[in-house]
Amino acid sequence: MLTKKQLVFKIVLKRLWYLLFGIMVIAIAIQLYLLRGTPSRPLDMQHLHSDVSYTSTPTLLIPGQGGNTITFDTFIKRAQNQNIAQSAMAVRVSPTGQVRVKGSLKGKKNPIIQILYDWNYNVSFKPEMHQLTQVLIVLNRQYHVKKLNIVAHSYGGTEFLHAYLGNAKLQKKLSFQKIVLLGVPVEESFGVNTKYTAWLFKKSRDAEFKKLLRQVKKAQFSKDEAIYNIMGKEADQKTDGEVPNIQSQMMATLFKNTSVKYVQRWYPKTSHRQLHEKKAILKYVMQTLWGK
């Protein structure tokens, strides 16, 4: 027979277990909601815009660290509401690189592919880089995707650059028309007080950036590839609140002596999050991707 003290301890332990179990259930429910994907809305083929280019080239949306459905929800809904593009596929990927695909690209014009990571709360971008590599391989092998547009936010762009530039096989099988990068850091040893110069790369202490420099020299680029590097500035600062502009601006050094078209653009009074939500930026990105 249990003593009164043992009975109280057992009751407290049981309640604690119920509390932890409840928290776990709520956390799982929230995560599932965040990974639901933006609902698809097909194009109205009877009311296409004359100033929009409708092609079969998919646009891959890559969220940053901790990003989910919310990251590009506004962008997708605006593109669909304006009858410019359509959400055609949601790609979920696990920490082990298991890829699950929902939707189809067949017969779709300006199809959007939304990547959703089961877990992307790592301090480093490398785990998601390996997961993204698996996504690109699956899209190429199983869905016969040979050409893509890219829109990536924050570490999502860092992951993409490392995944693509570090894989010669992918470069042979996949080409990219337009790569839109929103607040993407490529060199993280420089801070807000560093001023960009053409020779600044010589002072870099970022091993990952130096690796990118070597990989770009060996990379195979097609003539029509273009990179659009978009940065935000909060008030009069040299940062979007999370990523110093210099860390994104070093992109210019990476692609300086390549055939890739490089465009750099700043948006004042714009935070890191607003880079994928602000109306003016979304308009520019859609015009860049699909405008004639």
Residue frames as qw, qx, qy, qz and C-alpha x, y, z in Angstrom:
[[0.000, 0.888, 0.459, 0.000, 0.00, 0.00, 0.00],
 [0.415, 0.508, -0.016, 0.755, 1.34, 3.41, -0.99],
 [0.304, -0.453, -0.430, 0.719, 2.07, 6.00, 1.66],
 [0.168, 0.891, 0.341, -0.250, 0.42, 9.42, 1.45],
 [0.137, -0.743, 0.370, 0.541, 3.69, 10.95, 0.27],
 [0.313, -0.087, 0.826, 0.460, 4.10, 8.32, -2.46],
 [0.302, 0.631, 0.714, 0.021, 0.49, 8.79, -3.54],
 [0.082, 0.908, 0.076, -0.404, 0.91, 12.55, -3.87],
 [0.212, -0.539, 0.606, 0.546, 4.12, 12.06, -5.87],
 [0.355, 0.205, 0.860, 0.305, 2.35, 9.61, -8.18],
 [0.250, 0.812, 0.509, -0.139, -0.51, 12.07, -8.79],
 [0.027, -0.855, 0.193, 0.481, 1.92, 14.94, -9.50],
 [0.299, -0.307, 0.760, 0.489, 3.94, 12.75, -11.85],
 [0.364, 0.456, 0.798, 0.153, 0.80, 11.69, -13.70],
 [0.183, 0.906, 0.282, -0.257, -0.38, 15.28, -14.10],
 [0.160, -0.709, 0.442, 0.526, 3.07, 16.31, -15.31],
 [0.370, 0.004, 0.837, 0.403, 2.96, 13.54, -17.92],
 [0.308, 0.711, 0.632, 0.006, -0.46, 14.69, -19.11],
 [0.019, 0.910, -0.013, -0.413, 0.84, 18.27, -19.34],
 [0.238, -0.498, 0.645, 0.529, 3.90, 17.26, -21.37],
 [0.374, 0.275, 0.843, 0.272, 1.79, 15.06, -23.62],
 [0.236, 0.844, 0.447, -0.182, -0.64, 17.94, -24.18],
 [0.061, -0.818, 0.277, 0.501, 2.21, 20.30, -25.07],
 [0.329, -0.209, 0.798, 0.460, 3.59, 17.74, -27.54],
 [0.357, 0.547, 0.750, 0.104, 0.20, 17.32, -29.21],
 [0.139, 0.924, 0.183, -0.306, -0.21, 21.10, -29.54],
 [0.199, -0.661, 0.502, 0.521, 3.35, 21.48, -30.92],
 [0.368, 0.065, 0.844, 0.384, 2.75, 18.75, -33.52],
 [0.294, 0.740, 0.602, -0.051, -0.59, 20.32, -34.50],
 [0.023, 0.899, -0.072, -0.431, 1.06, 23.73, -34.96],
 [0.270, -0.441, 0.687, 0.512, 3.88, 22.24, -37.04],
 [0.379, 0.339, 0.826, 0.244, 1.41, 20.39, -39.26],
 [0.216, 0.879, 0.370, -0.210, -0.52, 23.63, -39.75],
 [0.088, -0.812, 0.321, 0.479, 2.65, 25.49, -40.69],
 [0.221, -0.278, 0.820, 0.449, 3.48, 22.75, -43.23],
 [0.571, 0.470, 0.599, -0.308, 0.02, 22.65, -44.81],
 [0.350, 0.101, 0.588, 0.722, 1.09, 24.40, -48.02],
 [0.269, 0.354, 0.040, -0.895, -0.74, 27.20, -49.83],
 [0.635, 0.408, 0.628, -0.190, -3.92, 25.96, -51.56],
 [0.294, -0.030, 0.628, 0.720, -3.72, 25.69, -55.33],
 [0.422, 0.680, 0.332, -0.499, -5.86, 27.82, -57.60],
 [0.624, 0.223, 0.564, 0.494, -5.63, 27.01, -61.32],
 [0.062, -0.257, 0.237, 0.935, -5.14, 29.72, -63.91],
 [0.532, 0.630, 0.421, -0.378, -8.17, 31.05, -65.74],
 [0.508, -0.030, 0.598, 0.620, -7.00, 30.23, -69.26],
 [0.258, 0.735, 0.551, 0.299, -9.72, 32.45, -70.75],
 [0.089, -0.988, -0.067, -0.104, -8.35, 35.59, -69.11],
 [0.783, -0.164, 0.023, 0.599, -4.58, 35.44, -69.45],
 [0.089, -0.892, 0.024, 0.442, -2.61, 38.71, -69.41],
 [0.705, 0.687, 0.006, 0.177, -0.99, 39.95, -72.61],
 [0.121, 0.845, -0.433, 0.290, 1.98, 41.35, -70.66],
 [0.649, -0.471, 0.574, -0.166, 2.70, 38.07, -68.85],
 [0.435, 0.427, -0.761, -0.220, 4.85, 35.26, -70.23],
 [0.849, -0.194, 0.316, -0.376, 3.17, 31.90, -69.55],
 [0.472, 0.480, -0.736, -0.075, 5.61, 28.99, -69.79],
 [0.905, -0.231, -0.342, -0.103, 6.03, 25.51, -68.36],
 [0.454, 0.364, -0.556, 0.593, 9.17, 26.50, -66.41],
 [0.598, -0.644, -0.474, 0.052, 8.51, 25.91, -62.70],
 [0.027, 0.713, -0.324, 0.621, 9.44, 28.41, -59.99],
 [0.704, -0.238, -0.610, 0.276, 10.85, 26.85, -56.83],
 [0.276, -0.805, 0.099, -0.516, 10.20, 28.72, -53.57],
 [0.701, -0.009, -0.577, 0.419, 12.75, 28.06, -50.81],
 [0.427, -0.869, -0.099, -0.231, 12.07, 29.38, -47.27],
 [0.232, 0.641, -0.567, 0.463, 14.83, 30.34, -44.86],
 [0.260, 0.061, -0.845, 0.464, 15.67, 29.13, -41.38],
 [0.144, 0.306, 0.708, -0.620, 12.43, 28.34, -39.55],
 [0.375, 0.216, -0.263, -0.862, 10.43, 29.25, -42.68],
 [0.340, 0.238, 0.901, -0.125, 7.23, 27.42, -43.59],
 [0.251, 0.620, 0.690, 0.277, 3.98, 27.91, -45.51],
 [0.083, -0.903, -0.269, 0.325, 3.69, 31.46, -44.19],
 [0.418, -0.417, 0.333, 0.735, 6.95, 32.58, -45.85],
 [0.032, -0.075, 0.584, 0.808, 5.60, 32.60, -49.41],
 [0.172, 0.537, 0.808, -0.169, 1.86, 32.40, -48.71],
 [0.166, 0.774, 0.160, -0.589, 1.29, 36.07, -49.59],
 [0.011, 0.476, -0.611, -0.632, 3.38, 35.79, -52.76],
 [0.107, 0.132, 0.948, 0.270, 1.56, 32.68, -54.02],
 [0.171, 0.654, 0.677, -0.292, -1.90, 34.07, -53.24],
 [0.132, 0.733, -0.067, -0.663, -1.11, 37.35, -55.00],
 [0.000, -0.309, 0.764, 0.566, 0.21, 35.54, -58.09],
 [0.096, 0.316, 0.937, 0.113, -2.88, 33.33, -58.19],
 [0.145, 0.714, 0.496, -0.472, -5.36, 36.15, -57.53],
 [0.160, 0.705, -0.238, -0.648, -3.83, 38.13, -60.39],
 [0.885, 0.388, 0.240, -0.097, -3.98, 35.08, -62.68],
 [0.216, 0.826, -0.512, -0.096, -0.21, 35.18, -63.26],
 [0.301, 0.342, -0.885, 0.095, 0.97, 31.87, -61.79],
 [0.824, -0.320, -0.165, -0.437, -0.39, 28.87, -59.91],
 [0.393, -0.492, 0.741, -0.233, 0.67, 26.71, -56.98],
 [0.775, 0.255, -0.463, -0.346, 1.17, 23.33, -58.66],
 [0.823, 0.011, -0.536, 0.187, 3.25, 21.29, -56.24],
 [0.459, -0.780, 0.316, -0.285, 4.18, 21.10, -52.55],
 [0.754, 0.275, -0.552, 0.225, 7.41, 19.27, -51.75],
 [0.620, -0.721, 0.212, -0.226, 8.00, 18.18, -48.17],
 [0.667, 0.412, -0.559, 0.270, 11.40, 16.94, -47.11],
 [0.795, -0.592, -0.129, 0.018, 12.46, 15.26, -43.88],
 [0.288, -0.848, 0.438, 0.080, 15.75, 15.77, -41.99],
 [0.694, -0.196, 0.651, 0.236, 16.94, 12.47, -43.50],
 [0.052, 0.368, -0.563, -0.738, 16.30, 13.74, -47.03],
 [0.254, 0.361, 0.893, 0.083, 13.11, 11.79, -47.68],
 [0.153, 0.134, -0.218, -0.955, 11.10, 13.72, -50.28],
 [0.256, 0.484, 0.826, -0.132, 7.29, 13.61, -50.48],
 [0.017, 0.044, -0.359, -0.932, 5.59, 15.32, -53.38],
 [0.278, 0.573, 0.709, -0.302, 1.98, 16.46, -53.65],
 [0.342, 0.778, 0.032, -0.527, 0.64, 17.86, -56.91],
 [0.743, 0.262, 0.486, 0.378, 1.69, 17.80, -60.55],
 [0.107, -0.550, 0.259, 0.787, 3.49, 19.99, -63.09],
 [0.324, 0.213, 0.807, 0.445, 1.90, 18.33, -66.10],
 [0.119, 0.655, 0.594, 0.452, 0.18, 20.79, -68.40],
 [0.286, -0.835, -0.320, 0.346, 0.65, 23.70, -65.96],
 [0.399, 0.688, 0.042, 0.605, 1.67, 27.21, -66.97],
 [0.004, 0.642, -0.373, 0.670, 3.88, 29.24, -64.61],
 [0.810, -0.402, -0.424, -0.057, 3.72, 26.45, -62.01],
 [0.152, -0.732, 0.470, -0.470, 4.98, 27.17, -58.50],
 [0.789, -0.103, -0.584, 0.162, 6.70, 24.54, -56.37],
 [0.368, -0.774, 0.229, -0.461, 6.66, 25.21, -52.63],
 [0.591, 0.165, -0.717, 0.331, 9.35, 23.54, -50.50],
 [0.599, -0.656, 0.085, -0.452, 8.41, 22.75, -46.90],
 [0.368, 0.357, -0.788, 0.341, 11.02, 21.41, -44.48],
 [0.699, -0.479, -0.527, -0.061, 9.78, 19.10, -41.71],
 [0.602, -0.714, -0.094, 0.346, 12.49, 20.62, -39.53],
 [0.558, 0.551, 0.007, 0.621, 14.59, 23.65, -40.41],
 [0.388, -0.909, -0.003, -0.153, 15.48, 25.13, -37.05],
 [0.857, -0.107, -0.042, 0.502, 19.17, 24.29, -37.24],
 [0.257, -0.819, 0.097, 0.504, 21.81, 26.92, -36.53],
 [0.233, -0.354, 0.645, 0.636, 23.70, 25.97, -39.70],
 [0.627, 0.449, -0.117, -0.626, 22.27, 25.98, -43.23],
 [0.107, 0.400, -0.879, -0.236, 24.07, 22.72, -44.08],
 [0.361, 0.165, 0.894, -0.207, 21.36, 20.21, -43.03],
 [0.527, 0.653, 0.338, -0.425, 18.83, 21.98, -45.27],
 [0.228, 0.660, -0.550, -0.459, 21.43, 22.21, -48.04],
 [0.095, -0.160, 0.974, 0.128, 21.63, 18.41, -48.14],
 [0.398, 0.446, 0.733, -0.324, 17.83, 18.13, -48.02],
 [0.403, 0.735, -0.023, -0.545, 17.46, 20.66, -50.84],
 [0.065, 0.462, -0.794, -0.391, 19.94, 18.68, -52.93],
 [0.248, 0.156, 0.956, -0.032, 17.65, 15.65, -52.62],
 [0.406, 0.659, 0.420, -0.475, 14.66, 17.75, -53.68],
 [0.284, 0.699, -0.380, -0.535, 16.48, 18.96, -56.80],
 [0.058, -0.247, 0.939, 0.232, 17.52, 15.40, -57.67],
 [0.337, 0.374, 0.837, -0.216, 13.93, 14.12, -57.29],
 [0.393, 0.728, 0.155, -0.541, 12.50, 16.96, -59.40],
 [0.213, 0.608, -0.607, -0.465, 15.02, 16.20, -62.15],
 [0.033, -0.165, 0.977, 0.127, 14.87, 12.39, -62.13],
 [0.184, 0.362, 0.893, -0.193, 11.23, 11.68, -61.34],
 [0.283, 0.781, 0.422, -0.364, 9.49, 14.78, -62.71],
 [0.636, 0.374, 0.382, 0.557, 11.88, 15.49, -65.60],
 [0.039, -0.986, -0.086, 0.140, 12.48, 19.09, -64.56],
 [0.759, 0.186, 0.095, 0.616, 15.43, 20.48, -66.50],
 [0.198, 0.411, 0.005, 0.890, 14.94, 24.19, -66.00],
 [0.373, -0.668, -0.595, 0.246, 13.85, 26.20, -62.95],
 [0.006, -0.729, 0.102, -0.677, 13.34, 29.67, -61.60],
 [0.554, -0.257, -0.632, 0.477, 14.29, 30.18, -57.96],
 [0.224, -0.746, 0.044, -0.625, 12.92, 32.49, -55.28],
 [0.717, -0.202, -0.561, 0.360, 14.70, 32.04, -51.95],
 [0.297, -0.874, 0.025, -0.383, 14.56, 33.89, -48.66],
 [0.469, -0.751, 0.433, -0.167, 17.47, 34.22, -46.22],
 [0.405, -0.425, 0.805, 0.083, 19.29, 30.93, -45.56],
 [0.788, 0.394, 0.454, -0.130, 17.10, 29.33, -48.24],
 [0.532, 0.827, -0.177, -0.032, 19.22, 31.14, -50.82],
 [0.170, -0.702, 0.690, -0.043, 22.44, 30.22, -49.05],
 [0.717, -0.045, 0.689, -0.098, 21.36, 26.56, -49.12],
 [0.758, 0.607, 0.220, -0.089, 20.57, 26.75, -52.81],
 [0.304, 0.862, -0.405, -0.025, 23.88, 28.34, -53.83],
 [0.299, -0.532, 0.789, -0.071, 25.90, 25.78, -51.90],
 [0.758, 0.143, 0.618, -0.152, 23.75, 22.86, -53.07],
 [0.709, 0.689, 0.133, -0.068, 23.96, 23.85, -56.75],
 [0.257, 0.861, -0.439, 0.032, 27.49, 25.21, -57.02],
 [0.349, -0.528, 0.765, -0.116, 28.87, 22.26, -55.09],
 [0.714, 0.138, 0.681, -0.091, 27.29, 19.62, -57.32],
 [0.022, 0.393, -0.608, -0.689, 28.69, 19.31, -60.85],
 [0.111, 0.241, 0.939, 0.218, 26.14, 16.61, -61.77],
 [0.140, 0.723, 0.570, -0.366, 23.22, 18.90, -60.93],
 [0.038, 0.665, -0.199, -0.719, 24.74, 21.66, -63.04],
 [0.032, -0.148, 0.815, 0.560, 24.73, 19.34, -66.06],
 [0.022, -0.395, -0.908, -0.136, 21.12, 18.25, -65.57],
 [0.076, -0.829, -0.522, 0.187, 19.50, 21.42, -64.24],
 [0.313, 0.251, 0.083, 0.912, 19.70, 25.00, -65.44],
 [0.116, -0.678, -0.541, 0.483, 18.23, 28.10, -63.89],
 [0.281, 0.692, 0.355, 0.561, 16.75, 31.04, -65.69],
 [0.100, -0.710, 0.105, -0.688, 16.08, 33.57, -62.94],
 [0.598, -0.271, -0.624, 0.425, 17.28, 33.35, -59.36],
 [0.205, -0.753, -0.036, -0.625, 15.67, 35.86, -56.99],
 [0.586, -0.126, -0.616, 0.512, 17.38, 36.10, -53.60],
 [0.316, -0.800, -0.179, -0.478, 15.72, 37.93, -50.71],
 [0.419, -0.778, 0.358, -0.302, 18.07, 38.93, -47.89],
 [0.989, 0.026, -0.111, 0.099, 20.45, 36.04, -48.56],
 [0.310, -0.833, 0.446, 0.105, 23.84, 36.03, -46.75],
 [0.905, 0.359, -0.196, 0.116, 26.83, 34.49, -48.54],
 [0.522, 0.340, -0.458, 0.634, 29.71, 35.89, -46.44],
 [0.566, -0.730, -0.335, -0.186, 29.19, 35.98, -42.69],
 [0.674, -0.246, -0.254, 0.649, 32.49, 37.22, -41.28],
 [0.155, 0.250, 0.059, 0.954, 31.77, 40.87, -42.18],
 [0.076, -0.573, -0.671, 0.464, 29.49, 43.09, -40.09],
 [0.200, 0.878, 0.434, -0.001, 27.38, 46.21, -40.65],
 [0.174, -0.894, 0.150, 0.386, 30.38, 48.55, -40.39],
 [0.539, -0.167, 0.618, 0.547, 32.22, 46.93, -43.30],
 [0.419, 0.688, -0.067, -0.588, 32.08, 48.84, -46.58],
 [0.868, 0.275, 0.400, 0.109, 31.95, 46.82, -49.78],
 [0.108, 0.754, -0.475, -0.441, 34.89, 47.02, -52.18],
 [0.810, 0.413, -0.341, -0.239, 35.86, 44.88, -55.16],
 [0.508, 0.403, -0.713, 0.268, 38.81, 43.41, -53.22],
 [0.536, -0.493, 0.370, -0.577, 37.08, 42.86, -49.91],
 [0.969, -0.028, -0.171, -0.178, 36.93, 39.11, -50.52],
 [0.599, 0.424, -0.548, 0.401, 40.66, 38.91, -49.77],
 [0.114, -0.394, 0.571, -0.712, 39.91, 39.80, -46.14],
 [0.800, -0.238, -0.211, -0.509, 37.17, 37.20, -45.73],
 [0.133, -0.363, 0.866, -0.318, 37.47, 34.75, -42.84],
 [0.785, 0.115, 0.312, -0.523, 34.39, 32.79, -43.89],
 [0.312, -0.243, 0.880, 0.263, 35.45, 29.31, -45.06],
 [0.498, 0.486, 0.714, -0.074, 32.06, 28.69, -46.68],
 [0.335, 0.880, 0.019, -0.337, 32.31, 31.88, -48.74],
 [0.077, -0.641, 0.678, 0.351, 35.81, 30.94, -49.88],
 [0.460, 0.084, 0.878, 0.101, 34.44, 27.57, -50.92],
 [0.482, 0.735, 0.431, -0.205, 31.77, 29.30, -53.03],
 [0.135, 0.844, -0.333, -0.398, 34.45, 31.42, -54.71],
 [0.223, -0.353, 0.862, 0.287, 36.31, 28.27, -55.76],
 [0.459, 0.339, 0.820, -0.044, 33.14, 26.52, -56.90],
 [0.398, 0.808, 0.174, -0.399, 31.96, 29.45, -59.04],
 [0.039, 0.674, -0.592, -0.440, 35.19, 29.29, -61.04],
 [0.151, -0.115, 0.958, 0.214, 34.44, 25.66, -61.94],
 [0.464, 0.430, 0.630, -0.451, 30.68, 26.02, -62.35],
 [0.185, 0.195, 0.723, 0.637, 28.86, 25.59, -65.65],
 [0.233, 0.531, 0.379, -0.721, 26.42, 28.44, -66.32],
 [0.425, 0.553, 0.628, 0.344, 24.03, 28.83, -69.21],
 [0.257, 0.222, 0.160, 0.927, 23.96, 32.15, -71.05],
 [0.290, -0.576, -0.367, -0.670, 20.45, 33.14, -69.97],
 [0.575, -0.479, -0.583, 0.317, 20.95, 32.77, -66.20],
 [0.014, 0.636, -0.074, 0.768, 20.34, 35.85, -64.06],
 [0.465, -0.366, -0.655, 0.470, 20.56, 36.58, -60.33],
 [0.161, -0.720, -0.149, -0.659, 18.45, 39.28, -58.69],
 [0.491, -0.147, -0.619, 0.595, 19.82, 40.14, -55.25],
 [0.269, -0.726, -0.259, -0.578, 17.23, 42.00, -53.18],
 [0.441, -0.091, -0.595, 0.665, 18.11, 43.56, -49.82],
 [0.284, -0.839, -0.403, -0.230, 16.16, 45.48, -47.20],
 [0.324, 0.250, -0.375, 0.832, 17.22, 48.36, -44.97],
 [0.365, -0.727, -0.567, 0.127, 15.64, 49.28, -41.65],
 [0.176, -0.939, -0.080, 0.284, 15.60, 53.06, -41.18],
 [0.300, 0.879, -0.369, -0.036, 19.13, 54.35, -41.94],
 [0.673, -0.459, 0.578, 0.049, 20.84, 51.11, -41.00],
 [0.346, 0.519, -0.700, -0.347, 22.98, 48.87, -43.19],
 [0.045, -0.013, 0.992, -0.115, 20.93, 45.82, -42.30],
 [0.474, -0.314, -0.527, -0.633, 17.42, 44.44, -42.69],
 [0.637, -0.523, 0.215, -0.524, 17.33, 43.78, -38.96],
 [0.935, -0.213, 0.282, -0.028, 18.78, 40.29, -39.26],
 [0.824, 0.170, 0.261, 0.473, 21.21, 40.14, -42.18],
 [0.185, -0.697, 0.174, 0.670, 23.81, 42.92, -42.68],
 [0.629, 0.728, 0.012, -0.271, 23.64, 44.18, -46.27],
 [0.078, 0.718, -0.669, -0.173, 27.35, 43.54, -46.75],
 [0.477, -0.155, 0.864, -0.049, 26.80, 39.80, -46.24],
 [0.658, 0.545, 0.508, -0.107, 24.35, 39.79, -49.16],
 [0.311, 0.897, -0.177, -0.259, 26.26, 42.34, -51.23],
 [0.321, -0.529, 0.744, 0.252, 29.23, 39.98, -51.41],
 [0.740, 0.382, 0.553, -0.036, 27.12, 38.12, -53.98],
 [0.429, 0.881, -0.109, -0.167, 28.44, 40.65, -56.50],
 [0.138, -0.685, 0.705, 0.124, 31.96, 39.33, -55.93],
 [0.665, -0.015, 0.745, -0.038, 30.88, 35.73, -56.43],
 [0.644, 0.526, 0.545, 0.105, 29.45, 36.29, -59.90],
 [0.010, -0.828, 0.165, 0.536, 31.67, 39.18, -61.05],
 [0.061, 0.526, -0.692, -0.490, 33.61, 37.30, -63.73],
 [0.396, 0.190, 0.898, 0.024, 30.87, 34.95, -64.92],
 [0.051, -0.217, -0.623, -0.750, 28.33, 35.00, -67.74],
 [0.176, -0.604, -0.759, 0.166, 25.54, 35.32, -65.16],
 [0.038, -0.639, -0.165, -0.751, 23.57, 38.56, -65.30],
 [0.409, -0.336, -0.630, 0.568, 23.69, 40.14, -61.84],
 [0.150, -0.660, -0.226, -0.700, 21.17, 42.72, -60.59],
 [0.355, -0.198, -0.640, 0.652, 21.30, 44.30, -57.13],
 [0.236, -0.602, -0.333, -0.686, 18.39, 46.13, -55.53],
 [0.173, -0.085, -0.668, 0.719, 17.74, 47.74, -52.13],
 [0.311, -0.666, -0.518, -0.438, 14.41, 48.53, -50.47],
 [0.064, 0.320, -0.460, 0.825, 14.58, 51.17, -47.70],
 [0.495, -0.186, 0.398, -0.750, 12.54, 50.83, -44.50],
 [0.860, 0.075, -0.369, -0.345, 12.20, 47.10, -45.13],
 [0.568, -0.507, 0.612, -0.215, 12.77, 44.37, -42.56],
 [0.078, -0.275, 0.939, 0.194, 14.01, 40.84, -43.18],
 [0.359, 0.350, 0.842, -0.200, 10.47, 39.46, -43.01],
 [0.394, 0.718, 0.182, -0.544, 9.01, 42.21, -45.20],
 [0.007, 0.465, -0.695, -0.549, 11.28, 41.08, -48.04],
 [0.027, -0.126, -0.945, -0.302, 8.79, 38.29, -48.79],
 [0.044, 0.614, 0.741, -0.268, 5.65, 40.26, -47.89],
 [0.014, 0.568, 0.038, -0.822, 5.97, 43.86, -49.08],
 [0.618, 0.648, 0.395, -0.204, 3.68, 44.69, -51.99],
 [0.296, 0.864, -0.316, -0.259, 6.31, 46.60, -54.00],
 [0.206, -0.494, 0.833, 0.138, 8.80, 43.73, -53.69],
 [0.591, 0.217, 0.772, -0.087, 6.27, 41.06, -54.64],
 [0.549, 0.780, 0.148, -0.261, 5.30, 43.11, -57.68],
 [0.136, 0.785, -0.562, -0.223, 8.94, 43.42, -58.73],
 [0.383, -0.260, 0.885, 0.043, 9.60, 39.70, -58.24],
 [0.637, 0.435, 0.619, -0.144, 6.54, 38.68, -60.29],
 [0.454, 0.851, -0.093, -0.246, 7.50, 41.09, -63.06],
 [0.078, -0.670, 0.719, 0.167, 11.05, 39.73, -63.01],
 [0.465, -0.073, 0.882, -0.007, 9.91, 36.11, -63.21],
 [0.424, 0.443, 0.787, 0.071, 6.95, 36.32, -65.58],
 [0.235, 0.809, 0.107, -0.528, 6.82, 39.77, -67.17],
 [0.745, 0.500, 0.304, 0.320, 7.34, 40.17, -70.91]]
